[in-house]
Amino acid sequence: MVFISASEAAQLVMSGSNVLVSGSGGGHGVPEAVLEALEARFLGEGSPRDLTLTHVVGIGDRQQRGAARFGHDGMLKRSITSALIDSPILMDLALADKIESYILPQGVMSQLMREIAGGRPGLITKTGLHTFIDPRQGGGRQNASSKGELVEVIMIDGEEWLRFKPLKFDVAILRGTTADEDGNVSMEQEAISGEMLSMAQATRRTGGIVIVQVKRLAKRGVLSPRAVKIPGIVVDYVVVDPNQRQTYATDYSPSYAGELRVPLAAVKPLAFGHRKIVARRAAMEFAPGAICNLGAGISTGIAAVAAEEDIVDRIVLTNEQGFVGGAPLTGPDSGTAQNYDAVVDQPYQFDFYDGGGLDLAFLSFVEVDCQGSVNISRFGNKIVGVGGFINISQNAKHVIFSGTFTAGGLEMACADGALKILKEGQHKKFVERIECVSYSAPFALKEGRTAVFITERAVLKAINGALEVIEVAPGIDLEGDVLRHMAFRPRVAANLKLMDKRLFSPAPMNLRADMDAKARSVEQRKQGVWGVS
């Protein structure tokens, strides 16, 4: 193991290399100093060129950092990831067909690292069946130049499965907090744990080198053996960056690292508006003790609602990055959490998700068809990607999809517990045909999974292969404000209900009392079943 500078690390990447990079979202675990040096080398020398960049989660500040540092003409040949939203320049290159672009599920990519590390023949899973990941629907390819077959359908005992093929890595660029003189790396200040060990092992297994960026050095023998996340035996080079930040937005928060817990009052409440209305109505789906996932987009606000309503201790919130309990973060630091009870490496979190461990999943939607199939990945001139959406939606017992009813300029007002649409959004979300399938309603129906769709003005439910309006907001005209803005005619429930008027007032809703009432109801039912008086 050798200690080198970031610029020296950049010299180790050859043209045509397959480069694996760690991290998540807005700088969580991203080895930014090495990526910056790699970009500087390309801009100065014109090399390395024609790289294949693989990262499990979208990484970047949606401007020039993270994966965007590879967005120069000729630097990148191929992108393999679960999301491009954090690096719009790569999105543009993919749309222009200037690079090959593949989107695969986040959980698949995370777990695939372990399979590659163990020399196994890829990852075999049902995650992605009947979506755009399925090779019969494109195999995750995002443009014409993407001709590689990264996934195939196989049959095992008469059932369909997907096999995601193993990848090869020439260089892994990873991150930790502290390295000792032997290259053992700990991650005590990191906002996520990711799949650092699996990435290092996978790269070594396929003949590559492992570079780890850290914040500081420690003497040999100082690190607690149990604190070491990447053993020195799988590390080739260490780069020290004393200015390494925990995330792009935060230099260091001890609560992100699990060093301390913060009062819930420190969790900033959502501003009152359509996002908060939707997040509140979604939070009303919580059941006492339910194990939940909070996805991206509007669903990230549910954690803030849970904190404001003091119900975080009544449920178990999780996110894909491995956090269990506490309150997942929103905004630029989305992907980490505060006050959590545990954090596991990301592949193990997806093992739990894929195994049916989630009672409730709170996800977003961009387009929905008449059966309740959902697109969140590709629309208009954007290739957003799916992140962990497919793993979660395909395996949770019940999915709550959240979003505004229309998009693009929606304006509304609330008064006296009622909603009024002042300006309608320009784009319909309930469409005749979705651009690509991220969630297959027919497949969910076949497997017995249920889903509900929550908006600021109506709630719909997928029932026997069709959407049905089950609630409308007070002040909303069903025909003029709801049905007229859908490209298909849904069913309307015979017992159509009004959404709770508390949703449309800035005052707290006292959801804790609602949760306590649900808990008493459950207990009473148990007593009735067992004949307990």
C-alpha positions as CSV (number, residue, x, y, z in Angstrom):
1,M,0.0,0.0,0.0
2,V,1.3,3.4,-1.0
3,F,0.3,7.0,0.1
4,I,0.0,9.3,-2.9
5,S,-1.4,12.7,-3.8
6,A,-4.7,13.1,-5.7
7,S,-2.9,14.2,-8.8
8,E,-0.7,11.0,-8.6
9,A,-3.8,8.9,-8.2
10,A,-5.3,10.5,-11.3
11,Q,-2.2,9.3,-13.3
12,L,-3.2,5.7,-12.5
13,V,-6.3,5.8,-14.6
14,M,-5.6,4.8,-18.2
15,S,-7.6,5.5,-21.3
16,G,-10.3,2.9,-21.8
17,S,-10.4,2.0,-18.1
18,N,-13.5,0.8,-16.3
19,V,-13.7,3.1,-13.3
20,L,-15.8,2.4,-10.2
21,V,-16.6,5.3,-7.9
22,S,-18.2,5.3,-4.4
23,G,-20.7,7.6,-2.9
24,S,-24.2,8.8,-2.9
25,G,-26.1,12.0,-3.8
26,G,-24.7,15.3,-2.7
27,G,-21.2,14.3,-1.8
28,H,-21.9,11.5,0.7
29,G,-18.8,9.3,0.6
30,V,-17.7,10.7,-2.8
31,P,-13.9,10.9,-3.3
32,E,-14.1,14.4,-4.7
33,A,-10.5,15.4,-4.5
34,V,-9.4,12.4,-6.7
35,L,-12.3,13.0,-9.1
36,E,-11.3,16.7,-9.3
37,A,-7.7,15.8,-10.0
38,L,-8.8,13.3,-12.7
39,E,-10.8,16.0,-14.4
40,A,-7.9,18.4,-14.2
41,R,-5.6,15.8,-15.8
42,F,-8.0,15.3,-18.7
43,L,-8.4,19.1,-19.3
44,G,-4.7,19.5,-19.3
45,E,-3.5,16.4,-21.2
46,G,-6.6,15.2,-23.0
47,S,-6.4,11.9,-21.2
48,P,-7.6,9.5,-19.9
49,R,-10.3,9.0,-22.6
50,D,-13.1,6.6,-23.3
51,L,-13.7,5.6,-19.7
52,T,-16.5,3.5,-18.4
53,L,-17.9,5.1,-15.3
54,T,-19.8,2.9,-12.8
55,H,-21.4,4.3,-9.6
56,V,-24.2,2.6,-7.7
57,V,-26.1,5.8,-6.7
58,G,-26.3,9.1,-8.5
59,I,-23.4,11.4,-7.3
60,G,-23.0,15.1,-7.8
61,D,-24.2,18.6,-6.9
62,R,-26.2,18.9,-10.1
63,Q,-23.6,21.2,-11.5
64,Q,-19.9,20.3,-11.8
65,R,-19.0,18.0,-9.0
66,G,-19.2,14.2,-8.6
67,A,-20.0,12.2,-11.8
68,A,-20.2,15.5,-13.8
69,R,-16.4,15.7,-13.7
70,F,-16.4,13.0,-16.4
71,G,-18.7,15.0,-18.6
72,H,-16.1,16.4,-21.0
73,D,-16.2,15.4,-24.7
74,G,-14.2,12.3,-25.2
75,M,-13.5,11.5,-21.5
76,L,-16.4,9.1,-21.1
77,K,-17.5,6.2,-23.3
78,R,-20.1,4.6,-21.1
79,S,-22.1,5.3,-17.9
80,I,-23.6,2.6,-15.7
81,T,-25.6,3.8,-12.7
82,S,-29.0,3.9,-11.1
83,A,-29.5,7.6,-11.5
84,L,-28.3,10.6,-13.5
85,I,-30.3,13.3,-11.8
86,D,-27.2,14.5,-9.8
87,S,-25.1,15.0,-12.9
88,P,-27.2,16.7,-15.6
89,I,-24.2,16.9,-18.0
90,L,-24.1,13.1,-18.2
91,M,-27.9,13.2,-18.8
92,D,-27.4,15.6,-21.7
93,L,-24.6,13.4,-23.2
94,A,-26.8,10.3,-23.0
95,L,-29.8,12.1,-24.6
96,A,-27.5,13.3,-27.4
97,D,-26.2,9.7,-27.8
98,K,-22.7,10.9,-27.2
99,I,-22.1,8.2,-24.5
100,E,-23.5,4.8,-23.9
101,S,-25.9,5.0,-20.9
102,Y,-27.4,2.2,-18.8
103,I,-29.7,2.6,-15.9
104,L,-29.9,-0.3,-13.4
105,P,-31.7,-0.5,-10.1
106,Q,-29.7,0.8,-7.1
107,G,-30.2,-2.3,-5.1
108,V,-29.1,-4.5,-8.0
109,M,-25.9,-2.6,-8.5
110,S,-25.2,-2.6,-4.8
111,Q,-25.7,-6.3,-4.4
112,L,-23.9,-7.0,-7.7
113,M,-20.7,-5.7,-6.1
114,R,-20.8,-8.6,-3.6
115,E,-21.4,-11.1,-6.3
116,I,-18.5,-9.8,-8.4
117,A,-16.3,-9.9,-5.3
118,G,-17.1,-13.5,-4.7
119,G,-16.5,-14.5,-8.3
120,R,-20.1,-15.5,-8.8
121,P,-21.9,-15.4,-12.2
122,G,-23.7,-12.1,-11.5
123,L,-26.8,-11.3,-9.5
124,I,-30.0,-13.4,-9.9
125,T,-33.1,-11.6,-8.8
126,K,-36.7,-10.8,-9.8
127,T,-36.0,-7.1,-9.3
128,G,-36.7,-5.3,-12.6
129,L,-39.0,-7.9,-14.2
130,H,-41.7,-6.3,-16.4
131,T,-40.0,-2.8,-16.1
132,F,-37.7,-1.0,-18.5
133,I,-34.9,-3.0,-16.9
134,D,-36.3,-6.2,-18.3
135,P,-34.4,-7.0,-21.5
136,R,-37.7,-7.5,-23.3
137,Q,-38.4,-3.8,-22.5
138,G,-34.9,-2.4,-23.2
139,G,-32.6,-3.9,-20.6
140,G,-31.9,-0.5,-19.0
141,R,-30.4,0.9,-22.2
142,Q,-31.0,4.7,-22.5
143,N,-30.0,5.4,-26.1
144,A,-29.1,3.8,-29.5
145,S,-25.4,3.5,-28.9
146,S,-26.0,1.4,-25.7
147,K,-25.9,-2.1,-27.3
148,G,-24.5,-4.1,-24.5
149,E,-26.5,-6.8,-22.8
150,L,-26.1,-6.3,-19.1
151,V,-29.1,-8.4,-18.0
152,E,-30.9,-11.5,-19.3
153,V,-34.0,-13.4,-18.5
154,I,-33.4,-16.9,-17.1
155,M,-35.7,-19.7,-15.9
156,I,-35.3,-21.5,-12.6
157,D,-37.8,-24.1,-11.5
158,G,-40.3,-22.8,-14.0
159,E,-40.0,-19.2,-12.8
160,E,-38.6,-16.1,-14.6
161,W,-35.6,-14.4,-13.0
162,L,-33.2,-11.7,-14.2
163,R,-29.4,-12.3,-14.2
164,F,-27.4,-9.2,-14.1
165,K,-24.0,-10.0,-15.5
166,P,-20.8,-9.3,-13.6
167,L,-18.8,-6.2,-14.5
168,K,-15.0,-5.7,-14.7
169,F,-13.3,-2.8,-12.9
170,D,-9.7,-1.5,-13.6
171,V,-9.8,1.2,-10.9
172,A,-12.0,1.7,-7.8
173,I,-11.9,5.2,-6.3
174,L,-13.4,5.0,-2.8
175,R,-13.6,7.0,0.4
176,G,-13.3,6.7,4.1
177,T,-12.4,8.9,7.1
178,T,-9.2,7.6,8.6
179,A,-6.4,5.4,7.2
180,D,-3.6,3.9,9.3
181,E,-0.1,3.2,8.1
182,D,-1.1,-0.2,6.7
183,G,-4.0,1.2,4.7
184,N,-6.8,0.0,7.0
185,V,-9.7,2.5,6.6
186,S,-12.4,3.5,9.0
187,M,-15.5,5.6,8.2
188,E,-16.4,7.2,11.5
189,Q,-17.2,10.6,10.1
190,E,-19.0,9.5,6.9
191,A,-22.6,10.2,6.3
192,I,-23.2,6.8,4.7
193,S,-21.4,3.5,4.7
194,G,-22.4,2.4,1.2
195,E,-20.7,-0.8,-0.2
196,M,-17.1,0.2,0.2
197,L,-15.7,-3.2,1.1
198,S,-17.6,-5.0,-1.6
199,M,-16.4,-2.4,-4.2
200,A,-12.8,-2.9,-3.1
201,Q,-13.1,-6.7,-3.2
202,A,-14.9,-6.7,-6.5
203,T,-12.2,-4.5,-8.1
204,R,-9.4,-6.7,-6.7
205,R,-11.3,-9.8,-8.0
206,T,-11.4,-8.5,-11.5
207,G,-7.7,-7.4,-11.5
208,G,-8.0,-3.8,-10.8
209,I,-6.4,-1.4,-8.3
210,V,-8.1,0.3,-5.3
211,I,-7.6,3.9,-4.4
212,V,-9.1,5.2,-1.1
213,Q,-9.4,8.9,-0.3
214,V,-9.5,9.8,3.4
215,K,-9.4,12.8,5.6
216,R,-6.6,11.9,8.0
217,L,-3.9,9.4,8.9
218,A,-3.4,7.3,12.0
219,K,-0.5,5.4,13.4
220,R,-0.4,1.6,12.8
221,G,-2.4,-0.2,15.4
222,V,-4.4,2.8,16.6
223,L,-7.7,2.0,14.8
224,S,-10.1,-0.3,16.5
225,P,-10.3,-3.5,14.5
226,R,-14.1,-3.3,14.6
227,A,-14.0,0.2,13.2
228,V,-12.1,-0.8,10.1
229,K,-14.5,-0.9,7.1
230,I,-11.9,-1.5,4.3
231,P,-9.0,-3.7,5.4
232,G,-5.6,-2.7,4.1
233,I,-5.2,-6.0,2.3
234,V,-7.6,-4.8,-0.4
235,V,-6.2,-1.2,-0.6
236,D,-3.4,-0.3,-3.0
237,Y,-3.2,3.5,-2.6
238,V,-4.4,6.1,-0.1
239,V,-4.9,9.8,-0.8
240,V,-5.2,12.2,2.1
241,D,-7.4,15.2,1.7
242,P,-7.5,17.2,5.0
243,N,-10.3,19.4,3.6
244,Q,-12.6,16.5,2.9
245,R,-16.2,17.5,3.7
246,Q,-18.8,15.1,5.0
247,T,-21.2,16.2,2.2
248,Y,-21.1,19.0,-0.4
249,A,-23.5,21.1,1.8
250,T,-22.1,20.1,5.2
251,D,-18.6,20.2,6.5
252,Y,-19.3,17.9,9.4
253,S,-22.4,17.1,11.4
254,P,-21.9,14.7,14.3
255,S,-25.6,13.7,14.0
256,Y,-25.0,12.5,10.5
257,A,-22.2,10.3,11.7
258,G,-24.3,8.9,14.6
259,E,-22.1,10.6,17.2
260,L,-25.1,12.2,18.9
261,R,-28.8,12.7,18.6
262,V,-30.4,16.1,18.0
263,P,-33.7,17.3,19.4
264,L,-36.5,16.8,16.9
265,A,-37.1,20.5,17.0
266,A,-33.8,20.8,15.1
267,V,-35.5,19.1,12.1
268,K,-36.7,22.0,10.0
269,P,-40.5,21.8,9.3
270,L,-41.7,21.9,5.7
271,A,-43.1,25.2,4.5
272,F,-46.9,25.0,4.1
273,G,-47.8,24.4,0.5
274,H,-48.7,21.6,-1.9
275,R,-45.6,19.5,-1.0
276,K,-46.5,19.6,2.7
277,I,-50.2,18.7,2.0
278,V,-49.1,15.7,0.0
279,A,-46.5,14.6,2.6
280,R,-49.0,15.0,5.4
281,R,-51.7,12.9,3.7
282,A,-49.0,10.3,3.0
283,A,-48.0,10.3,6.7
284,M,-51.6,9.5,7.5
285,E,-50.9,6.1,6.0
286,F,-48.5,5.2,8.8
287,A,-49.5,2.3,11.0
288,P,-48.1,1.9,14.5
289,G,-44.8,0.0,14.4
290,A,-44.7,-0.1,10.6
291,I,-41.3,-0.5,8.9
292,C,-41.2,2.1,6.2
293,N,-39.0,3.4,3.4
294,L,-39.0,7.0,2.4
295,G,-38.0,7.5,-1.3
296,A,-36.8,10.6,-3.2
297,G,-38.7,13.6,-4.4
298,I,-41.8,14.8,-2.5
299,S,-41.7,11.7,-0.3
300,T,-38.5,12.9,1.5
301,G,-40.7,15.6,3.2
302,I,-42.6,12.9,5.1
303,A,-39.7,12.6,7.5
304,A,-40.0,16.3,8.4
305,V,-43.8,15.9,8.8
306,A,-43.2,12.9,11.1
307,A,-40.7,14.9,13.2
308,E,-43.0,17.9,13.4
309,E,-46.0,15.8,14.4
310,D,-43.9,13.9,17.0
311,I,-44.6,10.4,15.6
312,V,-41.0,9.3,14.6
313,D,-41.0,7.0,17.6
314,R,-44.3,5.4,16.5
315,I,-42.8,4.0,13.3
316,V,-39.5,2.8,11.9
317,L,-38.2,4.9,9.0
318,T,-35.5,3.6,6.8
319,N,-33.8,4.6,3.5
320,E,-31.8,2.8,0.9
321,Q,-28.4,3.9,2.1
322,G,-28.7,1.7,5.1
323,F,-30.3,3.7,7.9
324,V,-32.8,2.2,10.3
325,G,-34.9,4.4,12.6
326,G,-34.6,8.1,13.2
327,A,-35.4,10.7,10.5
328,P,-34.0,10.6,7.0
329,L,-32.7,13.9,5.8
330,T,-34.3,16.1,3.1
331,G,-32.8,18.7,0.8
332,P,-29.2,18.7,-0.4
333,D,-28.1,16.2,2.3
334,S,-30.9,13.8,1.4
335,G,-29.7,10.2,1.6
336,T,-28.3,10.4,5.2
337,A,-30.3,10.5,8.5
338,Q,-30.3,11.8,12.0
339,N,-31.2,10.0,15.3
340,Y,-31.0,6.6,13.7
341,D,-30.8,3.3,15.6
342,A,-28.5,1.5,13.2
343,V,-26.8,1.8,9.9
344,V,-25.9,-1.2,7.8
345,D,-24.0,-1.5,4.5
346,Q,-26.2,-0.7,1.6
347,P,-26.3,-4.3,0.1
348,Y,-27.7,-5.6,3.3
349,Q,-30.4,-3.0,3.4
350,F,-31.5,-4.1,0.0
351,D,-31.5,-7.7,1.1
352,F,-34.0,-6.7,3.7
353,Y,-36.1,-4.8,1.2
354,D,-36.0,-7.5,-1.5
355,G,-36.9,-10.0,1.2
356,G,-40.2,-8.3,1.8
357,G,-39.2,-6.5,5.0
358,L,-41.0,-3.2,4.3
359,D,-44.6,-2.8,5.4
360,L,-44.9,0.6,3.7
361,A,-43.0,2.3,1.0
362,F,-43.4,6.0,0.2
363,L,-42.4,6.8,-3.3
364,S,-42.9,9.5,-5.9
365,F,-44.5,9.4,-9.4
366,V,-44.1,11.3,-12.6
367,E,-46.5,9.5,-14.9
368,V,-49.3,7.0,-14.1
369,D,-51.5,5.1,-16.5
370,C,-55.0,3.7,-16.1
371,Q,-53.8,0.5,-14.5
372,G,-51.6,2.3,-12.0
373,S,-48.2,1.5,-13.7
374,V,-45.7,4.3,-12.9
375,N,-42.8,6.0,-14.7
376,I,-40.3,8.0,-12.7
377,S,-37.2,7.4,-14.7
378,R,-37.5,9.0,-18.1
379,F,-39.7,11.7,-19.4
380,G,-39.5,14.6,-21.8
381,N,-35.9,15.6,-22.1
382,K,-34.7,14.0,-18.9
383,I,-33.1,10.7,-17.9
384,V,-33.5,10.8,-14.2
385,G,-33.0,7.1,-13.4
386,V,-34.6,5.0,-10.7
387,G,-32.3,4.8,-7.7
388,G,-33.8,2.2,-5.4
389,F,-37.3,2.7,-6.7
390,I,-37.7,-0.7,-8.4
391,N,-36.3,-2.7,-5.5
392,I,-38.6,-0.9,-3.1
393,S,-41.8,-0.7,-5.1
394,Q,-41.5,-4.3,-6.3
395,N,-41.1,-5.8,-2.9
396,A,-42.9,-3.7,-0.3
397,K,-46.3,-4.9,1.0
398,H,-48.0,-1.6,0.3
399,V,-46.8,1.4,-1.8
400,I,-47.9,5.0,-1.3
401,F,-47.0,7.0,-4.4
402,S,-47.0,10.7,-3.8
403,G,-46.9,13.7,-6.1
404,T,-48.8,16.8,-7.3
405,F,-51.8,16.1,-9.6
406,T,-50.3,18.1,-12.5
407,A,-46.9,19.5,-13.1
408,G,-45.4,22.8,-14.4
409,G,-46.7,26.0,-12.8
410,L,-49.3,24.6,-10.4
411,E,-50.6,27.2,-8.0
412,M,-53.1,26.7,-5.2
413,A,-54.5,28.3,-2.1
414,C,-56.0,27.1,1.1
415,A,-58.7,28.7,3.3
416,D,-61.1,27.4,6.0
417,G,-59.8,23.8,5.5
418,A,-60.5,23.8,1.8
419,L,-58.3,23.8,-1.3
420,K,-58.6,26.0,-4.4
421,I,-56.6,25.6,-7.6
422,L,-55.5,29.1,-8.7
423,K,-53.4,28.0,-11.7
424,E,-53.4,24.5,-13.2
425,G,-50.1,22.8,-14.0
426,Q,-49.2,22.6,-17.7
427,H,-48.6,18.8,-17.8
428,K,-50.8,15.9,-17.0
429,K,-49.4,13.2,-14.8
430,F,-52.2,10.7,-15.3
431,V,-51.6,9.8,-18.9
432,E,-52.8,7.3,-21.5
433,R,-49.4,5.7,-21.9
434,I,-46.3,6.1,-19.8
435,E,-42.9,6.6,-21.5
436,C,-41.3,3.8,-19.6
437,V,-42.4,1.3,-16.9
438,S,-40.6,1.8,-13.6
439,Y,-43.5,0.0,-11.7
440,S,-45.7,-2.6,-13.3
441,A,-49.2,-2.5,-11.9
442,P,-50.2,-5.8,-13.5
443,F,-47.2,-7.5,-12.0
444,A,-48.0,-6.0,-8.6
445,L,-51.6,-7.2,-8.9
446,K,-50.4,-10.7,-9.8
447,E,-48.1,-10.8,-6.7
448,G,-50.7,-9.4,-4.3
449,R,-49.1,-6.0,-3.7
450,T,-51.3,-2.9,-3.2
451,A,-50.8,0.8,-4.0
452,V,-52.4,4.1,-3.4
453,F,-51.7,7.5,-5.2
454,I,-51.8,10.6,-3.1
455,T,-52.0,14.2,-4.5
456,E,-52.9,17.6,-3.1
457,R,-56.4,17.3,-4.4
458,A,-57.3,13.6,-4.7
459,V,-56.4,10.2,-3.5
460,L,-56.6,7.2,-5.9
461,K,-56.2,3.5,-5.3
462,A,-55.3,0.7,-7.7
463,I,-58.2,-1.8,-7.4
464,N,-58.4,-5.0,-9.6
465,G,-56.3,-3.5,-12.4
466,A,-57.8,0.0,-12.5
467,L,-57.5,3.3,-10.7
468,E,-60.3,4.5,-8.5
469,V,-60.7,7.9,-7.0
470,I,-61.4,7.3,-3.3
471,E,-60.9,10.8,-1.8
472,V,-61.1,14.5,-3.0
473,A,-60.1,17.6,-1.2
474,P,-62.7,19.9,0.3
475,G,-63.4,22.7,-2.2
476,I,-62.3,20.6,-5.2
477,D,-64.8,19.9,-8.0
478,L,-64.4,16.2,-9.0
479,E,-65.2,16.7,-12.6
480,G,-63.6,20.1,-13.3
481,D,-60.5,19.8,-11.0
482,V,-59.7,16.1,-11.2
483,L,-61.3,14.0,-14.0
484,R,-60.9,16.7,-16.6
485,H,-57.1,16.7,-16.1
486,M,-56.6,13.0,-16.6
487,A,-56.1,11.3,-20.0
488,F,-58.3,8.4,-19.0
489,R,-61.5,8.0,-17.0
490,P,-60.9,6.4,-13.6
491,R,-63.5,4.7,-11.5
492,V,-65.0,6.8,-8.7
493,A,-65.7,5.1,-5.4
494,A,-69.3,4.7,-4.5
495,N,-68.4,6.0,-1.0
496,L,-66.2,8.9,-2.2
497,K,-64.7,10.7,0.9
498,L,-63.4,14.1,1.6
499,M,-59.7,14.4,2.4
500,D,-59.1,15.5,6.1
501,K,-59.6,19.3,6.3
502,R,-56.6,19.5,8.7
503,L,-54.4,18.9,5.7
504,F,-55.2,22.3,4.3
505,S,-54.3,24.4,7.3
506,P,-50.8,25.4,8.4
507,A,-51.4,24.3,12.0
508,P,-50.0,20.9,13.1
509,M,-52.4,18.1,12.6
510,N,-51.8,16.2,15.9
511,L,-51.1,13.0,14.0
512,R,-49.7,11.5,17.2
513,A,-53.2,11.3,18.6
514,D,-54.3,9.6,15.4
515,M,-51.5,7.1,15.7
516,D,-52.4,6.4,19.3
517,A,-56.0,5.8,18.3
518,K,-54.8,3.3,15.6
519,A,-52.7,1.5,18.2
520,R,-55.7,1.2,20.5
521,S,-57.8,-0.1,17.7
522,V,-55.3,-2.7,16.8
523,E,-55.0,-3.8,20.5
524,Q,-58.8,-4.0,20.8
525,R,-59.0,-6.2,17.7
526,K,-56.3,-8.5,19.2
527,Q,-58.3,-8.7,22.4
528,G,-61.4,-9.5,20.5
529,V,-59.7,-12.3,18.6
530,W,-58.3,-13.9,21.7
531,G,-61.4,-13.2,23.8
532,V,-59.6,-11.0,26.3
533,S,-61.8,-8.6,28.2
